[in-house]
Amino acid sequence: MPSRSYGHAVVMLLSACTLCLAPVFAQSSNSSNGGQSSSGQQTQDVSKQPADQANQVATQQSKNFSDTGKLKIHVTPKQAYVFVDGQPMRDGSHTFRLPAGDHKIEVHNYGYAPNKQDVTITAGKTTDLNVTLQAGGDKVSGPFGDIEFKGHPRAAVMLNGDTPDYFVGHVDEFNWDWIWHQRLLVHPGTYEVNIKQKDKTIWTGQVTAKAGKRTIVYLNKNGKTKTKEWKEGLNMSPQPRFQAGVASAEVPVSPVSAQLTAQNTSLKCGDQSDLKWSSTDAVVTSISNIGNVPPQGDKTVSPTKSETYVLTAKGPGGTATQSVNVGVDVQPTASITLSQPEIHYHKIGDKVVQQDSTTLTWSSSNANSVQVTPLGKQSLTGNETITAQPKQENEGPVNDTDNYAVTATNACGGTATQTATLHVTGSIDPPPALALTSTFYPTAYPTVKHPKDGLLDSEAKVLDDLADHFKDYQQYDHKGTLLIVAHADVRGSDDSNQALSERRAELVKEYLISKGVPEDKIQVKAVGESDQLDQDKVEALQSQDSSQPQRWMDKGKNAKKATWLAYNRRADIILEPRGTESKQEYPNDVADVRLLWQQTTPPIHRVQKAEQNANAALSAKASSNANSNANPDSNHHK
């Protein structure tokens, strides 16, 4: 039969002292246990124990009371259930003895917003608490199945969870359906049922409800079930979430709903989509790959791969899911081209005379990083001018192949690579040949008395050609220098010949400088008579000479000796660092050859007459130097 005090409010107290609650719960002011309170049952047990044990219990009981206080709670509606520190205590308004300290109090009634608050209990004092719950929620439509429980009327009933938020009522609200209707109405489905009171789990298990059926669960028989026809549940009109009368109660549990949408379901890597969701009658709401979320809300996501987001809402009325697929294109694209796939390069000595270029252009999409090999990290789209630059440094043909690659990547792990090939052709040639011819001097010139004389016009012309060609040659050979090696014939002492060769080397150097050859490009070396051409060598050179000797040069018994001596009165020119030596070709066909060839020292006036052009050049050089020394700022003021 139905009890007169079914369906009381739920208060939950959360505390670290939960384990010590059971022995200190005082007799409630409105017991429904047949006049037996928990403390009354304890007193009855103590009376049966030996006296010493009874004294021990009494002492412990006295100690417990000294460390406790009372919570006097009044709840509305009167069927609401009280939870203390997470433990379901009982329904209705009551006074509870609790350990001193902080406790979590919750009051629940299905169809009402729960009340949760922290309460501090003071030892030896009573704390009053009035809780009025606010009704809420729409009516619940069928079809319904009915779940009925037998036994443990004060125990709390929770569906699909074991915390207070899953509370739907207590057993005394769902244990009768004749004259008075005490029903737990649910939609068809399988429910995880938890029956608990205080720190004890009465029964937990699955119950499958069917539309138009009543399922009876016998709690005292280990959850044994029995199913009966109940056709009323097939056609019931929408019901309020909580109804209670004098001896009746009806709790239709609303099914959980879940809705999830995505603003964009097709993304490029790095794009975003807004997820929006809503749920009803859920205790816990979560989205896969995100975690727990509020019952309603929105969130911007930027997945790095195609994702299926699943919204799961769980409550007393079951579990509802809704999924949405967000596809992600993780594959980037890349392209790379050359405006001219073949370019040319031509270098002569140190001078580049042709160096073509081409434009390397690349682009990418659906990427956040671009690497161009061998240029390194670059912008997502760009171009670079590539100039022909062969790998080789040595002389020879150029035939290089250069590969360029663009690799586009993104945060989603996608990658794309494209290549372009550049062909560089051409050649690296040696510097142009520089014509070098040795310079010859009359006997004993330049003398000590006339150190600036002895460079005849015919030999000055040779040096003129050398100066002109060497100035042009320098653009092809930046390291090129002229080494002047001056000689003397064997006549005279070693010292005099050494000094003579030094004057000859200096005279050639000064003349080349006067013709515009940089001084730092000229080196001199005087060897005196130490490096003579022997007569056999001279004869070989004479035979190879492009200009044949004058007839008079072959007459007389001393002709060969005179020619040998004439060949050794010279200054050789060596092009460094290539080591190219001047031709030792005697000027047989020049007008002043007699002065050069004769063994005796020619008079100064004849020498000076034959060197007018050379003297003019040297005089101009000397005048320029004198003016510069007299007025060091003259060039500055020009």
C-alpha positions in Angstrom: 0.0 0.0 0.0 1.1 3.6 -0.5 2.7 5.3 2.4 1.3 8.6 3.6 4.7 10.3 3.3 5.8 9.4 -0.3 7.9 11.8 -2.4 10.0 14.0 -0.1 12.7 16.5 -1.1 16.3 15.6 -1.6 19.2 17.3 0.2 22.8 16.4 -0.5 25.7 17.2 1.8 29.3 16.8 0.5 32.1 16.5 3.0 35.3 14.8 3.8 33.6 13.4 6.9 31.1 11.3 4.8 32.1 8.0 6.4 31.2 9.2 9.8 27.6 10.3 8.9 25.8 7.0 9.5 26.2 6.8 13.3 25.3 10.4 13.9 22.1 10.9 12.0 19.5 11.8 14.6 15.9 10.8 14.7 13.9 12.8 12.1 11.1 15.0 13.3 8.7 13.2 10.9 9.7 9.5 10.7 8.0 7.1 8.3 9.8 3.9 9.4 7.0 2.6 11.5 8.1 4.7 14.5 11.6 3.4 14.4 14.4 5.9 13.8 18.0 5.0 13.0 18.9 6.1 16.6 16.1 4.1 18.0 17.3 1.0 16.2 20.7 1.6 17.5 19.4 1.9 21.2 17.5 -1.4 20.8 20.7 -3.1 19.6 22.8 -1.7 22.5 20.3 -3.1 25.1 21.1 -6.6 23.8 24.8 -6.3 24.2 26.9 -7.0 27.4 27.2 -4.1 29.8 30.8 -3.3 29.0 30.1 -3.2 25.3 27.1 -1.0 26.0 29.3 1.4 28.0 31.8 1.6 25.2 29.1 2.4 22.7 27.6 5.0 25.0 31.0 6.6 25.5 31.6 6.7 21.7 28.1 8.0 21.2 28.7 10.8 23.7 32.0 11.7 21.9 30.2 11.7 18.5 27.5 14.0 19.8 30.2 16.4 21.2 31.7 16.7 17.7 28.4 17.2 15.8 25.7 19.7 15.2 22.2 19.6 13.7 20.9 20.6 10.3 17.2 21.3 10.4 16.0 21.6 6.8 12.6 22.4 5.4 11.9 21.7 1.7 9.2 22.7 -0.8 7.7 20.7 -2.4 7.5 18.4 0.5 8.4 15.4 -1.7 11.9 16.8 -2.5 14.8 14.7 -1.6 17.8 15.7 0.6 21.4 14.7 -0.4 24.2 15.3 2.2 27.8 15.2 0.8 26.6 13.2 -2.2 24.7 10.6 -0.1 20.9 10.3 -0.6 19.4 10.8 2.9 15.7 10.7 2.5 12.7 12.7 1.2 11.0 15.6 3.0 11.8 18.0 5.8 14.0 16.6 8.5 16.6 17.3 11.2 19.9 15.6 10.6 22.8 15.3 13.0 26.0 15.9 11.1 29.7 16.2 11.9 30.9 19.7 12.6 32.4 21.3 9.5 31.5 22.2 5.9 29.0 20.1 4.0 27.5 20.1 0.5 23.7 20.2 0.6 21.6 19.4 -2.4 17.8 19.3 -2.7 16.4 17.6 -5.8 12.9 17.0 -7.2 12.3 16.0 -10.8 10.6 18.7 -12.7 12.3 21.4 -10.5 15.6 23.2 -10.7 17.8 21.7 -8.0 19.2 23.8 -5.1 22.9 23.3 -4.2 24.7 25.1 -1.4 27.6 24.8 1.1 26.5 24.8 4.7 28.8 25.0 7.8 27.6 22.9 10.8 28.7 24.1 14.2 29.2 21.5 17.0 26.4 21.5 19.5 24.3 23.9 17.5 21.3 23.6 15.1 21.5 25.2 11.6 18.2 26.0 10.0 17.8 25.8 6.2 14.7 26.5 4.2 14.8 25.5 0.5 12.0 26.2 -2.0 12.5 24.7 -5.5 11.3 26.3 -8.7 9.3 24.2 -11.1 10.4 24.1 -14.8 10.3 22.2 -18.0 7.7 21.4 -20.6 5.2 18.6 -20.5 6.4 15.3 -21.6 4.7 13.3 -24.4 4.4 9.6 -24.7 4.3 6.8 -25.5 5.3 5.6 -22.1 6.4 2.5 -20.2 6.0 2.3 -16.4 8.7 1.2 -14.0 7.5 0.1 -10.6 9.7 -0.7 -7.6 9.0 -2.9 -4.6 10.9 -2.5 -1.3 13.0 0.2 0.3 10.4 3.0 0.0 12.7 5.8 1.2 15.6 5.0 -1.2 16.5 7.4 -4.0 16.0 6.4 -7.6 18.5 7.6 -10.2 18.4 6.8 -13.9 21.6 6.5 -16.1 23.9 7.8 -13.4 24.6 7.6 -9.7 24.9 11.3 -8.8 22.2 13.6 -7.5 21.6 15.2 -10.9 20.3 11.9 -12.2 17.6 11.7 -9.4 14.0 11.2 -10.6 12.3 10.4 -7.3 12.2 7.9 -4.4 10.9 4.4 -4.4 7.7 5.3 -2.4 6.7 7.5 -5.4 6.8 4.5 -7.8 5.5 1.5 -5.9 1.8 1.3 -6.4 -0.8 1.5 -9.2 -4.2 0.6 -7.9 -6.7 3.3 -7.0 -3.7 5.5 -6.2 -1.2 5.9 -9.1 2.5 6.0 -8.3 4.3 5.9 -11.6 7.7 6.4 -13.1 6.9 7.0 -16.7 9.7 6.6 -19.3 10.1 6.4 -23.0 10.8 2.9 -24.4 14.5 2.0 -23.9 17.0 0.4 -21.6 17.9 2.4 -18.5 20.7 2.0 -16.0 18.9 2.1 -12.6 20.7 3.0 -9.3 18.7 2.6 -6.0 20.7 4.2 -3.1 20.1 5.4 0.4 22.8 7.0 2.6 26.0 5.1 2.0 24.4 1.9 0.7 23.6 0.9 -2.8 20.3 -1.0 -2.6 20.3 -2.3 -6.2 21.8 -1.3 -9.6 21.0 -2.8 -12.9 19.5 -2.4 -16.3 15.7 -2.2 -16.9 14.2 -2.3 -20.3 11.0 -0.3 -20.6 8.5 -0.9 -23.4 5.6 1.2 -24.5 2.3 0.1 -23.0 4.1 -2.2 -20.5 4.7 -2.0 -16.8 8.0 -3.4 -15.5 8.0 -4.3 -11.8 11.4 -4.5 -10.1 11.6 -6.4 -6.8 14.5 -4.8 -4.9 14.3 -7.3 -2.1 14.7 -10.1 -4.6 17.9 -8.9 -6.1 16.2 -6.9 -8.9 14.0 -9.6 -10.2 11.6 -8.1 -12.8 8.1 -8.8 -13.9 6.3 -7.3 -16.9 2.6 -6.6 -17.2 0.4 -5.0 -19.8 -0.3 -1.4 -19.3 -2.0 0.0 -22.4 -2.7 3.3 -20.8 0.8 4.3 -21.6 0.3 4.1 -25.4 -2.2 7.0 -25.6 -1.5 9.3 -22.7 -1.6 13.0 -23.4 1.4 15.1 -22.6 2.1 15.0 -18.8 3.5 17.6 -16.4 7.0 16.6 -15.2 5.8 16.1 -11.6 2.4 15.5 -10.2 1.6 14.5 -6.6 -1.6 14.0 -4.6 -2.5 12.7 -1.2 -1.3 9.2 -2.0 -0.3 9.4 -5.7 2.6 10.6 -7.7 3.6 10.6 -11.4 7.0 11.5 -12.8 7.3 11.3 -16.6 11.0 11.5 -17.5 11.7 13.6 -20.5 14.0 12.0 -23.1 17.3 13.7 -23.8 17.7 15.6 -27.1 20.8 16.8 -28.9 21.3 18.9 -32.0 24.7 19.8 -33.6 25.4 21.8 -36.8 28.5 23.1 -38.5 28.6 26.3 -40.4 31.1 24.9 -43.0 31.4 21.3 -43.6 34.1 21.5 -46.3 37.3 23.3 -45.3 40.8 24.0 -46.7 43.6 23.4 -44.2 43.7 26.3 -41.7 40.1 27.3 -42.4 37.6 27.5 -39.5 34.0 26.3 -39.0 31.6 27.3 -36.2 30.0 24.4 -34.4 26.6 25.1 -32.7 24.8 22.8 -30.5 21.9 22.5 -28.1 20.6 19.8 -25.7 17.7 19.4 -23.4 17.3 17.4 -20.2 21.0 16.5 -20.1 23.2 16.2 -17.1 26.4 15.9 -19.1 27.0 17.2 -22.6 30.2 16.5 -24.5 31.6 16.7 -28.0 34.2 14.3 -29.3 37.6 15.9 -29.8 36.5 18.8 -27.6 35.3 17.4 -24.3 32.6 18.5 -21.9 30.6 21.5 -23.1 27.6 23.5 -21.7 24.1 22.3 -22.7 24.0 25.0 -25.4 26.7 26.8 -27.1 29.0 27.4 -30.0 32.7 26.9 -30.7 35.0 27.7 -33.6 37.1 24.8 -34.7 40.0 24.5 -37.2 40.6 20.7 -37.6 43.8 19.5 -39.3 42.1 16.5 -40.8 38.5 15.5 -41.7 36.7 15.1 -38.4 33.4 13.7 -37.3 32.2 15.7 -34.3 29.7 13.7 -32.1 27.5 15.6 -29.6 26.6 13.3 -26.7 24.0 14.4 -24.2 23.3 12.1 -21.2 20.6 12.5 -18.6 18.0 10.5 -16.7 15.9 10.2 -19.8 18.7 8.4 -21.7 21.5 9.3 -24.1 21.1 11.3 -27.3 23.8 11.8 -30.0 24.1 14.0 -33.0 27.1 14.0 -35.4 28.4 16.3 -38.1 31.2 15.6 -40.6 33.6 18.4 -41.3 35.8 17.5 -44.3 39.3 19.0 -44.5 41.3 19.2 -47.8 44.8 18.6 -46.5 46.5 18.4 -49.9 48.3 21.6 -50.9 49.2 22.5 -54.5 52.5 23.9 -55.8 53.9 25.1 -59.2 57.3 26.4 -60.3 58.4 27.6 -63.7 61.4 29.3 -65.4 60.9 32.1 -67.9 63.9 30.8 -69.9 64.8 27.2 -69.2 68.2 27.6 -71.0 70.6 30.6 -70.5 74.2 31.3 -71.5 77.4 32.2 -69.8 80.7 33.3 -71.3 83.8 34.3 -69.4 87.2 35.3 -70.8 89.9 35.2 -68.2 88.5 37.3 -65.3 85.9 39.1 -67.4 82.3 37.9 -67.8 81.3 38.9 -71.3 77.9 37.2 -71.2 75.8 36.2 -68.2 72.1 35.6 -69.0 69.3 35.5 -66.4 65.9 33.9 -66.1 63.0 34.4 -63.7 62.0 31.6 -61.4 58.3 31.9 -60.4 56.5 29.7 -57.9 53.0 29.6 -56.3 51.1 27.5 -53.9 47.6 27.1 -52.4 46.2 25.5 -49.3 49.6 25.8 -47.7 51.2 27.8 -44.9 54.8 27.3 -45.7 56.9 27.1 -48.9 60.5 26.0 -49.2 62.3 26.6 -52.5 65.4 24.6 -53.0 68.1 25.9 -53.0 66.8 29.3 -52.1 65.4 28.3 -48.7 62.1 29.4 -47.0 60.1 31.8 -49.2 56.7 33.5 -49.4 53.8 31.4 -50.5 53.9 33.0 -54.0 56.9 34.8 -55.4 59.7 35.0 -58.0 63.5 35.3 -58.0 65.9 36.3 -60.8 68.4 33.5 -61.4 71.7 34.6 -63.0 73.8 32.1 -64.9 76.6 31.0 -62.6 78.5 27.9 -63.5 79.7 25.6 -60.8 83.2 25.2 -62.4 86.0 27.7 -62.1 88.4 26.1 -64.5 88.6 27.0 -68.2 86.6 24.9 -70.5 83.0 24.5 -71.8 80.1 25.1 -69.5 77.2 22.7 -69.5 75.4 22.8 -66.1 72.0 21.5 -65.1 70.4 23.2 -62.1 67.3 21.8 -60.4 64.9 24.0 -58.5 62.1 22.5 -56.4 59.2 24.1 -54.5 57.8 22.2 -51.6 54.5 23.5 -50.1 53.3 22.2 -46.7 50.5 23.0 -44.3 49.6 22.4 -40.7 47.5 19.5 -41.7 50.5 17.4 -42.7 49.9 17.9 -46.4 52.9 18.3 -48.8 53.3 19.0 -52.5 56.5 19.3 -54.5 57.2 20.5 -58.1 60.5 21.0 -59.9 62.0 23.0 -62.7 65.3 22.4 -64.5 67.6 25.2 -65.7 70.3 24.5 -68.4 73.4 26.8 -68.4 75.6 26.6 -71.4 78.7 28.5 -72.6 82.4 28.5 -71.9 85.2 29.9 -69.7 88.1 30.9 -71.9 91.6 32.0 -71.1 92.6 35.7 -71.4 93.5 36.8 -74.9 97.1 36.3 -75.9 99.3 39.2 -75.1 102.1 39.8 -77.7 105.4 40.1 -75.8 108.7 41.0 -77.6 112.0 41.6 -75.9 113.6 45.1 -76.1 117.2 45.6 -77.2 119.8 48.2 -76.2 122.9 49.7 -77.8 126.2 48.8 -76.3 126.7 50.2 -72.7 123.4 52.1 -72.7 121.9 53.5 -70.5 125.2 54.8 -69.2 125.9 56.1 -65.7 126.2 59.6 -67.2 123.1 59.2 -69.3 120.8 56.9 -67.4 117.7 58.0 -69.4 119.2 57.3 -72.9 119.4 54.1 -74.8 115.8 53.3 -75.6 115.7 53.8 -79.3 112.6 54.7 -81.2 112.3 51.2 -82.7 112.3 49.6 -79.2 110.0 52.3 -77.8 107.4 51.3 -80.5 107.6 47.7 -79.2 106.9 49.0 -75.7 104.1 51.3 -77.0 102.3 48.2 -78.4 102.9 46.3 -75.2 101.4 49.2 -73.1 98.3 49.5 -75.3 97.6 45.7 -75.3 98.4 45.2 -71.6 95.9 48.0 -70.5 93.2 46.1 -72.4 94.5 42.8 -71.2 94.0 43.7 -67.5 90.2 43.4 -67.7 90.6 39.7 -68.5 93.4 39.0 -66.0 93.1 41.1 -62.8 96.2 39.4 -61.3 98.4 39.9 -64.4 101.7 41.8 -64.0 104.8 42.4 -66.2 108.2 41.2 -65.0 111.1 43.1 -66.8 114.2 41.0 -66.7 117.2 43.0 -68.0 120.5 41.5 -69.3 124.0 42.7 -70.3 126.6 41.1 -72.5 129.7 39.5 -71.1 131.9 42.5 -71.7 132.7 44.4 -68.5 132.9 43.4 -64.9 130.2 41.6 -63.0 129.3 44.7 -61.0 129.2 47.1 -63.9 127.1 44.6 -65.9 124.7 44.2 -62.9 124.3 48.0 -62.6 123.9 48.3 -66.4 121.1 45.7 -66.4 119.4 47.5 -63.5 119.4 50.8 -65.5 118.0 49.0 -68.5 115.1 47.4 -66.4 114.3 50.8 -64.8 114.3 52.6 -68.2 111.7 50.1 -69.6 109.6 50.4 -66.4 109.6 54.2 -66.5 108.6 54.2 -70.2 105.7 51.7 -69.6 104.5 53.9 -66.7 104.6 56.9 -69.0 102.3 55.0 -71.4 99.7 54.4 -68.7 100.7 51.0 -67.3 100.1 51.1 -63.5 103.3 51.1 -61.6 102.0 48.3 -59.3 101.6 46.1 -62.4 105.4 46.3 -63.2 108.2 44.4 -61.5 111.9 44.5 -62.4 114.7 42.1 -62.2 118.3 42.7 -63.2 120.5 39.7 -63.9 123.6 41.3 -65.4 125.6 38.8 -67.5 124.5 35.8 -65.4 121.9 34.4 -67.8 123.5 34.6 -71.3 122.1 33.2 -74.5 124.8 31.0 -75.9 125.8 31.3 -79.6 123.9 28.1 -80.6 120.8 29.6 -79.1 121.3 32.9 -80.8 121.8 31.2 -84.2 118.6 29.2 -83.7 116.7 32.4 -82.8 118.3 34.2 -85.8 117.1 31.5 -88.1 113.6 31.7 -86.8 113.4 35.5 -86.9 110.7 36.9 -89.1 113.0 39.6 -90.3 116.3 38.3 -91.9 119.6 39.9 -90.8 121.1 42.6 -92.9 123.9 41.4 -95.2 126.4 43.5 -93.5 125.6 41.8 -90.2 127.1 38.5 -91.7 130.4 40.1 -92.9 133.6 40.0 -91.1 135.2 37.5 -88.8 133.6 39.0 -85.7 130.0 39.1 -87.2 128.7 36.1 -85.3 130.2 37.4 -82.0 128.7 40.8 -82.6 125.3 39.2 -83.2 125.7 37.1 -80.0 126.6 40.1 -78.0 123.7 42.1 -79.5 121.2 39.4 -78.5 122.3 39.6 -74.9 121.9 43.4 -74.6 118.2 43.1 -74.0 115.2 43.3 -71.5 112.8 40.3 -71.6 109.2 40.8 -70.6 107.4 38.0 -68.7 103.6 37.9 -68.1 103.0 36.8 -64.6 101.5 34.7 -63.1 101.0 32.8 -66.3 104.8 32.8 -67.0 104.4 33.8 -70.6 107.9 35.0 -71.9 108.6 37.6 -74.6 109.9 36.6 -78.0 113.6 37.1 -78.2 113.3 38.3 -81.8 116.1 40.7 -82.9 114.9 43.9 -84.7 116.9 43.2 -87.9 114.8 45.4 -90.1 114.5 48.6 -88.1 116.2 51.9 -89.1 118.4 52.1 -86.1 119.6 48.5 -86.1 123.2 49.5 -86.7 123.2 51.5 -83.4 121.8 48.4 -81.6 124.1 45.9 -83.2 127.5 47.6 -83.2 129.9 46.3 -80.6 131.4 49.7 -79.8 129.6 52.3 -77.7 127.8 54.7 -80.0 128.2 58.4 -79.3 125.4 60.0 -77.3 124.3 62.4 -80.0 123.5 59.5 -82.3 121.7 57.7 -79.6 119.6 60.7 -78.6 118.8 61.3 -82.3 117.5 57.8 -82.6 115.4 58.1 -79.4 113.5 61.3 -80.0 110.1 59.8 -79.6 111.1 57.8 -76.6 112.7 60.9 -75.0 109.6 63.0 -75.6 107.5 60.4 -73.8 109.9 60.2 -70.9 110.2 64.0 -70.7 106.4 64.4 -70.6 106.3 61.8 -67.7 109.1 63.6 -65.9 107.4 67.0 -66.4 104.1 65.6 -65.0 105.9 64.2 -62.0 107.7 67.6 -61.4 104.4 69.5 -61.6 102.8 67.1 -59.2 105.6 67.5 -56.7 105.6 71.3 -57.0 101.9 71.6 -56.5 100.5 68.5 -54.8 97.0 70.0 -54.9 97.0 70.8 -58.6 95.0 67.8 -59.5 92.6 68.5 -56.9 92.0 72.0 -58.3 91.6 70.9 -61.9 
